[in-house]
Amino acid sequence: MRRPPGRATLLLVVAALLALLGAGNAYAAGYRYWSFWEDDGGKGWTYATQGPSSVRPDDGTVQGFRFSVSEDSQDSAQPRRAPDFGTVCAGTPAEDGLKRIALVIDPGTTADAPDGEEPPAPRTACALVAPDASTAEALASVAKPLRYDSAAMLCAISGYPRSGCGEQVGARPETAKPDGAATASATEGAQDASGDGGPSVGVLAGIGAVLVLGVAAVLRARRRR
């Protein structure tokens, strides 16, 4: 038995709406940047809630940096080496009037690298700095040159990458998120530019057009009965 024309048209409208909504959520923009991490009390890494220029870590602290492409701070990749002060600073004896900060620097993978660049190997360093030194100062003492933008966002460590700073790198499937989780902005002045993850203006306009066409088709079908 054939379905009434109006019902068949409604089913087509619903299918089209589901397809449009799926298309709006299947892809999200990625951003390439250095994220900043802190030792979570021996439990692993936790995303820093302040920028490296504001944090003034205590002696014996571990701080991490990871270069990657991520949609926002919620899916930013962690440094691939666990925070371990004893191992990183084993060869750097304590000195009076100074503090030791263990640093884990992970330039990420080839997939995260800008075109034409190859990421350096991950490394660690033990910074011996003044008691009131910030993480940025500790990093500068062992990993120059650093590069920042006008908003104090960390753009390069040891000259990597050569250019760019938090730039958008296009859409990617949401299922291809990097490893790790995060809860806050990577550096001072940096803001999450990925939006709220909802359908775009174009998708919403498409949904509206489908609704108008669907209603018109249903009305025409009913008039012909």
C-alpha distance (Angstrom), angle and dihedral (degrees) to the residues before:
residue distance angle dihedral
M1 . . .
R2 3.79 . .
R3 3.81 119.4 .
P4 3.81 116.6 -117.8
P5 3.84 110.3 -94.2
G6 3.80 92.2 -117.2
R7 3.80 93.8 55.5
A8 3.79 93.0 46.9
T9 3.80 90.8 51.2
L10 3.80 91.8 50.0
L11 3.80 90.5 52.4
L12 3.81 89.7 52.7
V13 3.81 91.0 50.0
V14 3.81 92.0 51.0
A15 3.81 91.4 48.9
A16 3.80 91.2 50.2
L17 3.80 91.8 49.5
L18 3.81 92.0 51.0
A19 3.81 90.4 49.9
L20 3.80 91.9 50.8
L21 3.80 93.1 47.9
G22 3.78 90.9 48.6
A23 3.80 90.9 50.7
G24 3.81 90.3 51.5
N25 3.80 93.7 55.1
A26 3.82 102.5 34.6
Y27 3.80 95.8 81.0
A28 3.79 134.6 41.0
A29 3.79 134.4 -178.4
G30 3.80 120.2 -103.2
Y31 3.81 129.7 -146.0
R32 3.80 126.9 -152.1
Y33 3.81 115.6 -140.2
W34 3.81 148.8 123.5
S35 3.82 110.7 -92.2
F36 3.80 122.4 -156.0
W37 3.83 123.2 -133.8
E38 3.81 138.8 -176.8
D39 3.80 134.4 -155.3
D40 3.80 109.0 -95.2
G41 3.79 96.2 -143.9
G42 3.80 94.1 -73.8
K43 3.83 93.2 -47.5
G44 3.81 95.4 101.4
W45 3.78 133.5 -94.1
T46 3.79 128.2 -20.3
Y47 3.80 124.3 -172.0
A48 3.81 111.8 -104.4
T49 3.79 116.5 -111.6
Q50 3.82 92.7 -153.4
G51 3.77 135.1 40.4
P52 3.82 121.6 -95.8
S53 3.81 91.5 -106.8
S54 3.82 90.7 59.9
V55 3.81 100.4 42.9
R56 3.82 115.6 88.3
P57 3.81 103.8 -172.1
D58 3.78 124.5 -156.6
D59 3.77 123.8 -116.5
G60 3.80 109.9 -76.4
T61 3.82 95.0 30.6
V62 3.81 124.1 140.0
Q63 3.82 119.6 -144.6
G64 3.81 126.6 -175.9
F65 3.79 138.6 -159.3
R66 3.80 126.7 -165.5
F67 3.81 128.8 -175.6
S68 3.80 113.0 -150.0
V69 3.77 147.7 128.2
S70 3.78 114.4 -101.0
E71 3.78 138.8 161.0
D72 3.81 92.9 -126.2
S73 3.79 141.3 -37.6
Q74 3.81 90.7 -67.7
D75 3.81 93.6 70.2
S76 3.80 103.0 28.3
A77 3.82 114.7 140.7
Q78 3.80 119.4 -110.2
P79 3.82 125.1 -132.9
R80 3.80 106.2 -84.2
R81 3.80 93.7 -132.7
A82 3.81 119.1 75.2
P83 3.82 117.8 -118.8
D84 3.82 108.0 -99.0
F85 3.80 116.3 161.0
G86 3.80 94.4 -177.4
T87 3.79 93.0 58.0
V88 3.82 98.1 40.8
C89 3.81 95.8 47.0
A90 3.81 98.1 33.4
G91 3.82 91.7 112.1
T92 3.82 96.1 44.6
P93 3.82 112.5 78.5
A94 3.80 119.4 -149.8
E95 3.81 117.4 -99.4
D96 3.78 130.1 -159.1
G97 3.78 113.1 -103.0
L98 3.81 93.8 17.8
K99 3.80 136.8 83.9
R100 3.80 131.5 -143.6
I101 3.82 120.7 -131.4
A102 3.81 119.2 -172.8
L103 3.80 112.6 -143.1
V104 3.82 127.6 -162.8
I105 3.81 112.2 -163.9
D106 3.81 116.3 -170.1
P107 3.84 115.3 178.5
G108 3.80 90.9 -168.8
T109 3.79 131.2 -133.4
T110 3.78 135.6 -43.5
A111 3.81 88.6 -103.4
D112 3.82 89.0 60.9
A113 3.82 95.4 46.1
P114 3.81 122.4 104.4
D115 3.80 116.0 -108.6
G116 3.78 112.2 -73.9
E117 3.82 95.2 16.2
E118 3.79 132.3 103.5
P119 3.82 118.1 -154.1
P120 3.82 116.6 -118.3
A121 3.79 118.0 -120.4
P122 3.82 117.0 -83.9
R123 3.79 113.0 -98.2
T124 3.78 143.8 175.5
A125 3.79 132.2 -138.2
C126 3.79 137.2 -175.9
A127 3.80 111.6 -136.0
L128 3.81 117.9 -154.3
V129 3.80 105.8 -159.4
A130 3.80 144.3 150.5
P131 3.82 117.4 -69.4
D132 3.82 92.9 -108.9
A133 3.83 95.8 44.7
S134 3.79 119.3 129.8
T135 3.79 125.6 -130.7
A136 3.82 88.4 -105.3
E137 3.81 89.9 56.2
A138 3.80 91.4 47.4
L139 3.80 90.1 50.3
A140 3.81 92.1 48.0
S141 3.81 90.3 53.6
V142 3.82 92.4 61.2
A143 3.82 108.6 19.8
K144 3.80 110.8 42.1
P145 2.94 137.8 -168.8
L146 3.79 99.9 57.0
R147 3.79 121.9 178.8
Y148 3.81 126.6 -156.3
D149 3.79 132.7 -179.4
S150 3.81 125.9 -129.4
A151 3.83 90.6 -87.4
A152 3.85 92.1 55.5
M153 3.81 92.8 -106.6
L154 3.80 111.9 153.1
C155 3.82 106.5 -116.2
A156 3.82 105.5 169.1
I157 3.80 139.7 15.4
S158 3.81 118.4 -159.1
G159 3.80 87.0 -5.9
Y160 3.82 94.8 -56.4
P161 2.93 119.9 161.6
R162 3.80 101.9 24.3
S163 3.81 93.6 -144.8
G164 3.79 142.3 2.0
C165 3.77 131.5 60.3
G166 3.79 125.3 -146.4
E167 3.79 92.0 -27.9
Q168 3.79 123.4 169.5
V169 3.79 112.0 -108.8
G170 3.79 101.4 -169.0
A171 3.76 136.3 -97.6
R172 3.78 125.2 -39.6
P173 3.82 134.4 175.8
E174 3.80 111.9 -82.4
T175 3.80 89.2 -133.1
A176 3.82 90.2 65.0
K177 3.81 95.7 68.5
P178 3.81 118.6 148.6
D179 3.77 120.0 -107.8
G180 3.78 120.7 -89.3
A181 3.79 135.9 43.7
A182 3.78 132.6 -111.8
T183 3.77 140.4 -170.8
A184 3.81 110.4 -164.6
S185 3.81 147.5 26.6
A186 3.80 117.7 -62.7
T187 3.80 99.9 -132.8
E188 3.79 142.3 4.1
G189 3.78 112.8 -71.0
A190 3.80 93.6 13.6
Q191 3.80 116.1 127.1
D192 3.78 132.2 -169.4
A193 3.81 104.6 -103.0
S194 3.77 97.2 178.4
G195 3.83 97.2 94.6
D196 3.77 125.8 -138.7
G197 3.79 96.5 -54.8
G198 3.84 94.2 -114.3
P199 3.79 127.4 130.1
S200 3.79 115.6 -62.1
V201 3.80 124.8 -115.4
G202 3.81 89.6 -101.9
V203 3.79 92.1 53.4
L204 3.81 92.1 48.6
A205 3.80 90.4 49.5
G206 3.80 89.5 51.1
I207 3.79 91.0 50.7
G208 3.80 90.2 51.9
A209 3.77 91.9 50.4
V210 3.81 92.0 50.0
L211 3.81 90.8 50.0
V212 3.81 92.4 51.7
L213 3.80 92.8 48.1
G214 3.81 91.8 45.2
V215 3.79 94.4 51.6
A216 3.80 91.1 47.3
A217 3.82 91.0 51.0
V218 3.81 91.9 50.3
L219 3.80 92.0 50.4
R220 3.82 92.0 49.5
A221 3.82 90.8 49.2
R222 3.79 92.0 51.9
R223 3.81 92.7 49.4
R224 3.84 90.3 54.8
R225 3.83 93.2 55.0
